[in-house]
Amino acid sequence: MFKFFKRVKTVVSSELNSMLDKAEDPVKMLDQFMRDMAEDIREVESAVAKQIANEKMLKRKADDANAMVAKRQSQAEQAIQAGNDELARRALQDKKEHEATAESLNESWERAKNDADILRTKLDEMKKEYQEMKLKKDSLKARAESAKTRTKINRTMSSIGNDDSKRGFERMEEKVMQFEAEAETSEDLSQASRTLDDEFEDLEKNSVDDELAALKEKMGKE
């Protein structure tokens, strides 16, 4: 029953990465280990309770036998005082039988008490170790969750900078450059398509502007 705890202690003391390498979920495994340990503790608690009950029963029987020894001793003395040696002899004979029973029961009770004490000690050790494993389980679960999160982030970051993404950006950059070139070309074509009359209109427009400016200057309305 106690071998399980040694096995669990070995597992939880191993490196977390070795568990991951086996494609096992550390969080689920640790939870299962703790459930198994708790079940073992309940079984030992039941065994301890039965052993304590057995110890108490043997102690009660031993006390009853010792009480009968004392009672028969007192009765034998009473019979002697009454001058009834035969009754005293029978009391002493029964006393001897109760003494043998009491001795046997006392031995059985001492063994039962010793076994109960050992089981109590083992149970205390198991409960202490369970609490230690529980704390370690919480730490390992936190490390496992942290490792999963880091892995997820790293995979996401690596996918952002992969070759497909880079090629996609390069294609979009080429399209933008193409749009810019087409815009510049259209402007050049538009400029080249201006007629001679268009240029003279611009010239006349500039001449009128110059005349307006001169008139305003003459009138002091600058």
Summary of the structure (lengths in Angstrom):
residues: 222
radius of gyration: 51.5
end to end distance: 109.8
largest distance: 170.2
contacts: 547
relative contact order: 0.08
helix: 91%
strand: 0%
